[in-house]
Amino acid sequence: MPTISIRKDLLFQQLGENFSDVEFDEICFSFGIELDEVVLEKADPGEENSPEVIVYKIEVPANRYDLLCLEGLSRGLQVFLKKINAPHYKSLKPHGSLERFIIKPETAQVRPYAIAAILRNITFDKVSYNSFIDLQDKLHQNLGRRRTLVSMGTHDLDTVEGPFTYEAHPPDQIKFKPLSQTKEYTAAEMMELYSGDSHLKPYLPIIRDKPVYPVIYDKNGVVLSMPPIVNGEHTKITLNTKNVLIDVTGTDLNKCKIVLDTLVTMFSYHCSNQFTTEYVEVEKEGRVELYPELRYWKKEVEVEKINKKIGINITAQNIAELLSKMCLQSIVDVSNKVVLVTIPPTRADVIHECDIIEDVAIAFGFNNIAKRFPKTNTIAQQLPINKLSDLLREELAQAGYTEALTFALCSRDDVGVKLRKSIAKIPAVHISNPKTAEFQIARTTLLPGILKTINSNKSMPLPLKLFEVSDVIQQDPETDVGSKNFRTLCAVHYNKTPGFEVIHGLLDRVMQLLDVPFSPNKDKTGYYIKAADDPTYFPGRCAEVYVWGDLVGKLGVLHPEVITAFELNMPAAAMEISLQYFCRQ
């Protein structure tokens, strides 16, 4: 859960009432947040002689983006305490023409989505200005995943002229004066300049290796920003700024919309026409759409279901009142059996009726829910696959093998190139935004992890005999998440000689433990092995394992190129079989 720092005096000023720390702690708990700490800090950290003020450190749910700033938190608490009604947010067209934001096709190579909005006649003071900047930082870190998915820029609209274009060019062709700098740099020079900057350095890899960098221009060629790295000095916002242009770029359009809606709903409070935003036309491939959307949508929830899920018994009217306290305006259906809930653009965390039911439980008070014994009794027991795995682990250890526990994520090369296979033909689950080259996909085999473990223990006495009983993950379009776990056993014998007979002996022992007899006639009466070709294994030294006529795995001597790919210098034999199969019998 993210923690925000809010000055006590400013918060209570917004709430229009003072509370003791104990009273405010109880209010926070009732609202579903937590007062974590009360500390003394300088009112302005930038000034040496700044007086100290009381600061509340408050933990808020990670998906409640509307509570990450003073404006949002105080507004949410005011509604919860019934001091005000939840405001209605809206976007309007200006009296003149709309500002236009044009997305050029080349941006698809690096950062394809961009949207924008305008806050007109806004009034900043030092507190609201700092809050505005701080909210952007928090959204960059959590929802924007450190700017990889979403980044935003805010600009003094009166210093530029539309229409604005979102383009992408080679780094040497982009030149402007970045924020807080005194001279112009090319984009390539900026990458060097900020490589030692503790704040911006982590974001450079997002676009550094791209053939083109994204950049936003105004009608006259003035650079507003180079997302997701830095804004231009020309459009810097100050306390005197009256009209703010907000741009949001990213690789996920839905998250871009949430970020834009969050920014404008929080800070339209400071506009002369409160809670009102000005539309911007966003043109892409000839299609024009208006942003921000500020979408309100409705959801019907049955009263009986709410009471049953929470374990309470209250009326439909009471439920509607509780939801309205959580900024979810609600009315009761004429039948008194259904509550019609309106979800505002500030509540992007509400995506299902269970989220609405959770808000009823929070507003009702978890401590007010009566404890009771469940109406049904159950006796817990291990899943069959877990019980089998535990029994096999013990037996394999007694057979002289050492258990390894490796990462569930690996690189594409680990299951592809290094095993002499094409990654395109493997039904692997790919990570859309991997943090490192080592964790790009979910493993489809346990073999690379064990070979890496052997590599890290080459100095140990031979032979090295390792095994792992864990899950592998593969794509499965028939499941709701598009993938499925499979429990697998993998063992490797690493020595001066491959030891095919050793790994074969382990297979025999495993089948004995599973009560599967050997089938000399290679029929469905037991298990047998059959010669096979697999690029991972040495030609003529690979076999498929069949149980009751079904293929369950392979064993054999690993190919020399596989051995060298994992930086090993001794031959090895390996076996990998599915344990999931035996739990279906």
C-alpha positions in Angstrom: 0.0 0.0 0.0 1.4 3.4 -0.9 2.0 5.9 1.9 1.2 9.6 1.4 2.4 12.5 3.5 -0.3 15.1 4.3 0.1 18.2 6.5 -2.3 18.0 9.4 -3.2 21.7 9.4 -3.9 21.7 5.7 -6.0 18.6 5.9 -8.1 19.8 8.8 -8.5 23.1 7.1 -10.1 21.3 4.1 -12.3 19.2 6.4 -13.4 22.3 8.2 -13.0 20.6 11.6 -10.2 19.6 13.9 -9.7 16.1 15.3 -7.4 14.6 17.8 -4.9 12.1 16.5 -6.9 9.2 18.0 -10.2 10.5 16.5 -8.6 10.9 13.1 -7.1 7.4 13.3 -10.6 6.0 13.9 -12.0 8.0 11.0 -9.2 6.6 8.7 -9.9 3.0 9.8 -13.7 3.5 9.1 -12.8 4.9 5.7 -10.6 2.0 4.7 -7.2 3.7 5.1 -4.7 3.7 7.9 -2.9 6.5 9.8 0.5 4.9 9.9 2.6 7.6 11.6 2.5 11.2 13.0 5.8 13.0 12.5 7.3 16.5 12.5 8.7 17.8 9.2 9.7 21.1 7.8 6.8 23.0 6.1 9.1 23.7 3.1 12.1 21.2 2.9 13.8 23.6 0.5 14.2 26.3 3.1 16.7 25.9 5.9 14.8 27.9 8.4 11.4 26.6 7.5 9.2 25.9 10.6 8.2 22.4 11.5 4.7 21.1 11.1 2.8 18.0 12.0 2.6 15.5 9.1 0.3 12.5 8.8 1.7 9.4 7.1 -1.3 7.7 5.7 -1.5 4.3 4.0 -4.1 4.1 1.2 -5.1 1.2 -1.0 -2.9 0.8 -4.0 -5.8 1.0 -6.4 -7.3 4.2 -4.9 -5.6 6.7 -7.1 -8.1 9.4 -6.1 -6.7 9.4 -2.5 -3.0 10.0 -3.4 -3.1 13.8 -2.9 -4.5 16.3 -0.4 -7.3 17.4 -2.8 -8.6 13.8 -3.3 -8.2 12.6 0.3 -9.9 15.6 1.8 -12.7 15.4 -0.7 -13.2 11.7 -0.1 -13.3 12.2 3.7 -15.7 15.1 3.4 -18.1 13.0 1.4 -17.6 10.1 3.9 -18.3 12.4 6.9 -21.4 13.7 5.0 -20.0 17.3 5.0 -20.5 17.5 1.2 -22.0 15.5 -1.6 -19.7 13.9 -4.2 -19.1 16.5 -6.9 -20.0 15.8 -10.6 -17.1 16.1 -12.9 -17.6 17.1 -16.5 -15.8 18.1 -19.7 -16.9 21.1 -21.7 -16.2 22.6 -25.1 -14.8 26.1 -25.2 -16.6 29.0 -26.8 -14.1 29.0 -29.6 -12.4 26.1 -31.4 -11.1 23.0 -29.6 -7.3 22.6 -29.2 -6.2 19.6 -31.3 -3.5 17.0 -30.5 -2.3 15.1 -33.6 -0.6 11.7 -33.3 1.7 10.8 -36.1 2.0 7.2 -37.3 5.8 6.9 -36.5 5.0 7.0 -32.8 3.8 3.4 -33.0 7.4 2.3 -33.1 8.1 3.6 -29.5 5.0 4.9 -27.6 1.8 4.6 -29.6 -0.9 6.3 -27.4 -1.3 9.9 -26.4 -4.3 11.9 -25.0 -4.7 15.4 -23.5 -6.9 17.8 -21.6 -6.9 21.4 -20.5 -7.5 23.0 -17.0 -8.7 26.5 -17.6 -8.4 29.5 -15.2 -6.6 27.5 -12.5 -5.2 29.2 -9.5 -2.1 27.7 -7.9 -0.5 28.5 -4.5 2.6 26.9 -3.2 0.7 24.0 -1.5 -1.5 23.1 -4.5 1.4 23.5 -6.9 3.5 21.0 -4.8 0.5 18.7 -4.5 0.1 18.8 -8.3 3.7 17.8 -8.9 3.6 15.1 -6.2 0.5 13.4 -7.6 2.2 13.1 -11.0 5.2 11.5 -9.3 3.0 9.0 -7.5 1.0 8.1 -10.6 4.3 7.7 -12.5 5.5 5.2 -9.9 2.5 3.0 -9.4 -0.1 3.1 -12.2 2.6 4.1 -14.8 5.0 1.4 -13.6 7.9 3.8 -13.4 6.8 5.5 -16.6 7.0 2.4 -18.7 3.3 2.1 -19.2 2.2 5.8 -18.7 3.9 9.1 -18.3 2.5 12.6 -18.2 3.5 16.1 -18.9 2.0 19.4 -17.7 2.5 22.7 -19.6 1.7 26.4 -19.4 -0.8 26.6 -22.3 -0.3 30.3 -22.7 3.3 29.9 -23.7 2.5 27.7 -26.8 0.1 27.6 -29.7 -1.9 24.7 -31.0 -2.5 22.4 -32.8 0.0 20.1 -31.1 1.7 17.2 -32.8 3.0 14.0 -31.2 5.8 12.8 -33.3 8.8 10.4 -33.3 12.3 11.2 -34.7 15.8 9.9 -34.5 17.5 11.3 -31.4 20.0 13.5 -33.3 17.1 15.4 -34.9 15.4 16.4 -31.6 16.8 19.5 -30.0 15.4 21.7 -27.2 16.1 23.2 -23.8 15.0 20.6 -21.2 13.4 21.5 -17.9 15.7 23.4 -15.5 18.5 23.7 -18.0 20.1 26.8 -19.5 20.9 25.6 -23.0 19.6 23.3 -25.8 20.6 19.7 -26.1 19.9 17.0 -28.7 18.0 14.0 -27.4 21.2 11.9 -27.7 23.1 14.5 -25.6 20.3 14.5 -23.0 20.8 10.7 -22.6 24.4 11.4 -21.6 23.4 14.4 -19.5 20.9 12.5 -17.5 22.8 9.3 -17.2 24.2 10.6 -13.9 20.9 12.1 -12.7 19.5 10.1 -9.8 15.9 11.1 -10.6 15.8 10.6 -14.4 18.5 7.9 -14.9 16.0 5.0 -14.2 13.8 6.1 -17.1 16.4 6.4 -19.8 16.3 2.7 -20.8 12.6 3.0 -21.7 13.5 4.7 -25.0 17.3 4.7 -25.2 17.6 1.7 -27.6 14.6 2.7 -29.8 15.3 3.9 -33.3 13.2 7.0 -32.8 12.3 9.0 -29.7 8.8 10.5 -29.0 8.5 14.3 -28.9 5.6 16.8 -28.7 5.6 20.0 -30.7 3.3 23.0 -30.9 2.3 24.8 -34.1 5.5 26.8 -34.2 7.9 23.9 -33.6 8.3 24.6 -29.9 9.1 21.3 -28.0 6.7 20.7 -25.1 8.3 17.4 -23.9 10.2 14.3 -24.8 8.1 11.6 -23.0 8.7 9.8 -20.9 12.0 11.5 -19.9 11.6 15.3 -19.5 9.5 18.3 -20.3 10.7 21.4 -22.0 11.8 24.5 -20.1 9.7 26.7 -22.4 6.4 25.4 -21.1 7.4 25.2 -17.4 4.4 25.6 -15.0 4.8 28.3 -12.3 2.5 29.7 -9.6 1.4 32.3 -12.1 0.2 29.7 -14.7 -3.5 30.1 -15.4 -4.2 27.5 -18.1 -2.6 24.0 -18.0 -2.3 21.6 -20.9 -1.9 18.0 -19.7 -0.5 15.4 -22.1 -0.5 11.6 -21.2 1.5 9.2 -23.4 2.0 5.5 -22.9 1.8 1.9 -24.1 -1.6 1.2 -22.5 -4.5 3.4 -23.5 -6.8 2.3 -20.7 -4.2 3.4 -18.1 -3.6 6.6 -19.9 -7.3 7.4 -19.6 -7.2 6.6 -15.9 -4.2 8.9 -15.3 -5.7 11.8 -17.2 -9.1 11.4 -15.5 -7.4 11.3 -12.1 -5.3 14.5 -12.7 -8.2 16.6 -14.0 -10.7 15.5 -11.4 -8.3 16.2 -8.6 -7.1 19.6 -9.7 -10.2 21.0 -11.5 -11.1 21.9 -7.9 -8.7 24.8 -8.2 -10.3 26.1 -11.5 -12.6 29.1 -11.5 -15.3 26.7 -12.8 -14.8 23.9 -10.3 -14.7 20.3 -11.4 -14.9 21.3 -15.0 -12.3 20.4 -17.7 -11.9 21.5 -21.3 -12.0 18.9 -24.1 -9.0 18.4 -26.4 -9.4 16.8 -29.8 -7.0 13.9 -30.3 -6.5 12.9 -33.9 -5.0 9.5 -34.9 -5.1 8.0 -38.3 -7.8 10.3 -39.4 -10.1 9.5 -36.4 -10.8 12.2 -33.9 -11.8 11.6 -30.3 -12.4 13.9 -27.4 -10.6 13.7 -24.1 -10.8 13.5 -21.1 -13.7 11.0 -21.2 -14.7 11.5 -17.5 -17.0 8.5 -17.9 -19.8 7.7 -15.5 -21.3 4.2 -15.7 -24.0 2.4 -13.8 -24.1 -1.0 -12.1 -27.1 -2.8 -10.5 -26.4 -4.9 -7.4 -28.9 -7.1 -5.6 -29.5 -6.2 -2.0 -29.8 -9.9 -1.1 -26.4 -10.6 -2.6 -24.7 -7.7 -0.8 -26.1 -8.8 2.6 -25.2 -12.4 2.0 -21.6 -11.7 0.9 -20.9 -9.5 3.8 -22.9 -11.3 6.4 -25.2 -8.5 7.4 -28.9 -7.7 7.1 -29.6 -4.0 6.2 -32.2 -2.4 4.0 -31.7 -1.3 0.4 -31.9 2.4 1.5 -29.1 1.9 4.1 -26.9 0.3 1.4 -27.5 3.2 -0.9 -26.5 5.7 1.8 -23.4 3.7 2.7 -22.3 3.6 -1.0 -23.0 7.4 -1.4 -20.6 7.9 1.6 -17.9 6.2 -0.5 -18.5 8.6 -3.5 -20.6 6.0 -5.3 -23.9 7.8 -5.8 -26.7 5.2 -5.4 -30.5 5.0 -5.6 -32.9 2.2 -4.7 -34.9 0.4 -7.4 -38.7 0.6 -7.0 -38.7 -3.1 -6.0 -36.4 -2.4 -3.1 -34.4 -5.4 -4.1 -31.8 -3.7 -6.3 -29.4 -0.8 -5.8 -28.5 1.2 -8.8 -24.9 2.5 -8.4 -23.2 5.3 -10.4 -19.5 4.9 -10.6 -17.6 8.2 -11.2 -14.4 8.7 -13.2 -12.4 9.0 -9.9 -13.2 5.3 -9.0 -11.2 3.4 -11.6 -10.7 0.7 -8.9 -14.4 -0.3 -9.3 -14.6 -2.9 -12.1 -17.0 -5.5 -10.8 -19.9 -5.8 -8.4 -17.6 -7.3 -5.7 -15.8 -4.0 -5.6 -19.1 -2.3 -4.8 -19.9 -4.9 -2.1 -16.5 -4.2 -0.6 -17.2 -0.5 -0.3 -20.5 -1.4 1.5 -18.5 -3.5 4.0 -16.0 -0.7 4.6 -18.7 2.0 5.1 -20.7 -0.4 7.3 -17.6 -1.0 9.4 -15.8 -4.4 9.6 -16.0 -4.3 13.4 -19.7 -4.0 13.2 -20.1 -7.3 11.3 -21.2 -10.0 13.8 -18.9 -12.9 14.1 -20.5 -16.3 13.4 -19.6 -19.9 12.7 -20.0 -21.0 9.1 -23.1 -23.0 8.4 -21.0 -25.8 6.7 -18.2 -27.9 8.0 -15.2 -29.0 5.9 -12.2 -31.1 6.5 -9.1 -29.7 4.8 -6.6 -32.0 3.0 -3.8 -31.6 0.6 -4.4 -31.5 -3.1 -3.5 -34.8 -4.7 -0.8 -33.2 -6.8 0.8 -31.6 -3.8 0.7 -34.8 -1.8 2.3 -36.7 -4.6 5.0 -34.0 -5.0 5.9 -34.1 -1.3 6.2 -37.9 -1.3 8.4 -37.9 -4.4 10.7 -35.2 -3.1 11.5 -37.3 -0.1 12.1 -40.4 -2.1 14.3 -38.7 -4.7 16.4 -37.2 -1.9 16.8 -40.7 -0.4 18.0 -41.8 -3.9 20.9 -39.5 -3.6 19.6 -36.4 -5.5 19.7 -32.9 -4.2 16.6 -30.7 -4.5 16.9 -27.4 -6.4 14.4 -24.6 -6.2 14.7 -22.3 -9.2 13.0 -19.1 -10.6 9.6 -19.5 -12.3 10.7 -16.9 -14.8 13.5 -17.2 -17.3 14.8 -15.6 -20.5 13.6 -16.5 -23.9 17.0 -17.9 -24.8 16.9 -20.3 -21.8 14.1 -22.3 -23.3 14.8 -21.4 -26.9 18.3 -20.9 -28.3 20.2 -22.6 -25.4 18.0 -25.7 -25.7 18.4 -25.6 -29.5 14.8 -24.8 -30.1 12.7 -22.0 -31.7 11.0 -19.8 -29.2 8.3 -19.1 -31.8 7.2 -22.7 -31.6 7.0 -22.9 -27.8 3.7 -22.0 -26.2 5.4 -19.8 -23.6 3.7 -17.1 -21.6 5.6 -13.9 -22.4 6.0 -11.0 -19.9 4.8 -7.8 -21.7 7.2 -5.5 -19.9 10.1 -7.6 -18.4 12.4 -5.8 -16.0 15.5 -7.7 -17.0 16.6 -10.0 -19.8 16.7 -12.9 -17.2 12.9 -12.7 -16.6 11.2 -12.5 -20.0 8.9 -15.5 -20.0 7.3 -18.0 -17.6 9.4 -21.2 -17.7 8.0 -24.0 -19.9 10.6 -26.6 -18.7 12.5 -27.0 -15.4 15.7 -28.0 -17.3 17.3 -24.5 -17.7 16.9 -23.7 -14.0 18.7 -26.9 -13.0 21.5 -26.4 -15.5 22.0 -22.8 -14.2 22.2 -24.2 -10.7 24.8 -26.7 -11.8 26.8 -23.9 -13.4 26.8 -22.1 -10.1 28.1 -25.2 -8.3 30.7 -26.5 -10.7 33.3 -26.4 -8.0 31.4 -29.0 -6.0 32.6 -32.7 -6.1 31.3 -34.8 -8.9 28.8 -36.3 -9.7 26.2 -33.5 -9.3 22.8 -35.1 -9.1 20.0 -32.5 -8.9 16.2 -32.6 -9.2 13.3 -30.2 -9.0 9.5 -30.9 -8.6 7.7 -27.6 -9.5 5.3 -26.1 -12.0 5.9 -25.1 -15.5 3.5 -22.7 -17.3 2.2 -22.9 -20.9 -0.4 -21.1 -22.9 -3.9 -22.5 -22.8 -6.6 -20.6 -24.7 -9.3 -22.7 -23.1 -8.6 -21.2 -19.6 -9.9 -17.9 -18.4 -6.4 -16.5 -18.0 -5.0 -18.0 -21.2 -2.4 -20.1 -19.5 -2.1 -23.2 -17.2 0.3 -24.6 -14.7 1.7 -28.2 -15.0 3.5 -30.0 -12.2 6.7 -31.5 -13.5 9.7 -33.6 -12.3 13.1 -32.9 -13.7 16.4 -34.5 -12.8 19.9 -34.1 -14.1 23.1 -36.3 -13.7 26.3 -34.3 -14.3 29.6 -36.1 -14.3 32.7 -37.0 -16.4 30.4 -39.5 -18.2 26.8 -38.7 -19.1 25.3 -41.5 -17.0 22.3 -42.3 -19.2 21.9 -45.6 -17.2 21.9 -43.6 -14.0 19.0 -41.3 -15.0 17.2 -44.3 -16.5 17.5 -46.0 -13.2 16.0 -43.0 -11.5 13.1 -43.3 -14.0 12.6 -46.9 -13.0 12.6 -46.0 -9.3 10.0 -43.2 -9.9 7.7 -45.6 -11.8 8.1 -48.2 -9.0 7.1 -45.6 -6.5 4.1 -44.6 -8.7 3.1 -48.3 -8.9 3.5 -48.3 -12.7 4.9 -51.7 -14.0 7.4 -52.0 -16.8 5.8 -53.0 -20.1 8.2 -55.2 -22.1 5.7 -55.4 -25.0 5.4 -51.6 -25.2 1.7 -51.6 -24.8 -0.8 -49.9 -22.4 -0.1 -52.2 -19.5 2.6 -50.0 -17.9 5.5 -47.8 -18.9 8.3 -48.0 -21.5 10.7 -45.8 -23.4 11.0 -45.3 -27.1 13.8 -43.8 -29.1 13.1 -40.3 -30.3 14.8 -37.2 -31.8 14.9 -34.0 -29.9 17.3 -31.1 -30.6 18.0 -30.7 -26.9 19.4 -34.2 -26.6 22.4 -36.0 -28.3 21.3 -37.8 -31.5 20.6 -41.5 -30.7 20.7 -40.8 -27.0 17.1 -39.6 -26.4 14.0 -41.5 -25.5 10.3 -40.7 -24.9 8.6 -42.0 -21.8 5.2 -43.6 -22.3 2.9 -44.5 -19.4 -0.2 -46.6 -20.2 0.3 -45.6 -23.9 0.5 -41.8 -23.3 3.6 -39.7 -23.7 4.6 -38.2 -20.3 8.1 -37.0 -20.8 11.7 -37.5 -22.2 15.1 -38.5 -21.0 18.5 -38.7 -22.6 22.0 -37.3 -22.9 22.1 -33.6 -23.4 23.5 -32.2 -26.6 27.1 -30.8 -26.3 25.8 -27.4 -27.6 23.3 -27.3 -24.8 26.1 -28.1 -22.3 28.3 -25.2 -23.6 25.3 -22.8 -23.9 25.0 -23.1 -20.1 28.8 -22.7 -19.7 29.3 -26.3 -18.4 32.2 -28.5 -19.3 31.1 -32.0 -18.5 28.4 -34.2 -20.1 25.0 -34.6 -18.5 21.9 -36.8 -18.7 18.5 -35.4 -17.9 14.9 -36.6 -17.4 11.7 -34.5 -17.3 8.3 -36.1 -16.9 4.8 -34.7 -16.1 3.4 -35.5 -12.7 0.1 -33.9 -13.5 -0.7 -37.0 -15.6 -0.6 -39.4 -12.7 -3.1 -37.3 -10.7 -5.7 -37.8 -13.4 -5.5 -41.6 -13.2 
